[in-house]
Amino acid sequence: MTDPETRNHKLMILMPVYNDWGALSILLPSLDRELNVEGLKAEVLMVDDGSTITAPPNLGQNSFTAIKSVDILTLRRNLGHQRAIAVGLSYIEANRPCHAVVVMDCDGEDDPRDVPRLIRECLANEGQKIIFAARTRRAETLAFRFFYRLYRLIHFLLTGVKVRVGNFSVIPWPVLKRLVAVSELWNHYAAAAHKARLPMALVPTQRGKRLKGPSHMNLVALVVHGLSAMAVFGDRIGVRLLIVVSLGMVLAGGALIGVVGIRLLTTLAIPGWATYVSGILLVMLVQMLLVILVFAFVILAARDTASFIPGRDYVYLTDGVQRVYGNGR
């Protein structure tokens, strides 16, 4: 059981939804039980990310104890998982003051039993850090785990940041007010929190299994998700690639000098080979120089481009809020 201070904290639970109403109907009672055991009270905000299946009429007919209300924030179009989270966080910051926001998936892969653990860790850090669930074991196939490890390696080499967390987390109110002003939140929530250097801590958890229905994350969606995370660190990736290309230019230039030296100063030259090798090296040097120039101009242009600020611009993407459970229905 939690202490009285924990029980008095107002919590919001944010879940993006895309056609996963069946899994959500199973998740909500389970979440209510876990919160009730810990003496916690919460309000649930579901962000309907342009679902093609309407919410079932019985979604709000359950009798909850710990969950005081369930609202659906409808988006005007499908934005994707990460942007739905960005809009939901911005809506909460602007309209639903609370002590902390729990971000979790609605399909059951984020275990409701871990929610009280994350909240306790948030309170232990005096509400000053985002508490992320760090995965210690994944339930996916061997092929998925292989490519996920490969992605983590590429991500680390390009950005210098280790991929250890997903969306499952608790955001205290003071940090939320800072987070919604981070433009990178529009691309990827966890990467934006890291890029903005927001304080965070990790709690080890195990990833659960879907409660119902197939996953909507196909190969294309997973690749886009990974690229979105790396796009947040675009300037860092650009600098690292510039360093690699610059080293390549140094090596190519050294090789060109070596070829010319062998051709002019020794008798080792084979007729014609120096011309071909020199030509290839010159082409490589020109191409690498062009790459450096393109990278430099892209990075500089990106810094002058007006950014989407979630906390300011989210209103253009919402289409109203509907209460399906609780007072004020």
C-alpha angles and dihedrals in degrees: 000000000000125000123257091260090060093048092054093057114105111228132195120199115205121198126172112217131198111174091316095121093128093056090043092054088057095042099053097062090046091049090048091054094050093048092046093052089056094044093245128146124204145170119223124219117188118194108213101212097204095295116195090209117066120232112269115254091234093059092100099036096090119104107235127190106191097026107078099183142001120208132180117215107199121210122212092232141002108281102169132254099289097046091046087057090049092052092045093051091048092050091050093048091051100040114014113052112198142150096254143352123225112209114200142146120258097221098077098255087113102064114228088215088069094056095082090047092055091046092051090051090050090054091045087059090050092246093291101113138057107242112214127192107238112208115235096175134016127210098209129111124283092253092052092049090050094052091042090056089047090052091049090052093049091045091052094047092050100039107018089232123118116226106230107138143050131193099296104109150115119245117196116220098250090054092044090059088057095042097058089059091059108101092203088067086081089068105035131354102209094040091049092053089052094044091051089050093235114172113261143168133195133232117193114238139163120241114243131215129260113272097212142356132011124302118263091213106100125173094275092049091049092050091049089048091053093046090049090056092050092045088066087065094044094130092049092048090048093053092048091050090047089055092049093047091047090053088049090053091051091051093046091048091049090049091050092052089048092052092049090047093051091047096049104030105037141045093231095094119118111214111265099004096098092055093052095045093046091050092051092048092049091052090050091050093050092048093049090048090053090049090053092050093048092048092049094050093044092052093046093046092050091055091056096047119103109248132219106251108202095205090054105033105036092095091073091063102046127090103192140291126264123196111218099172135025137028117338096034 
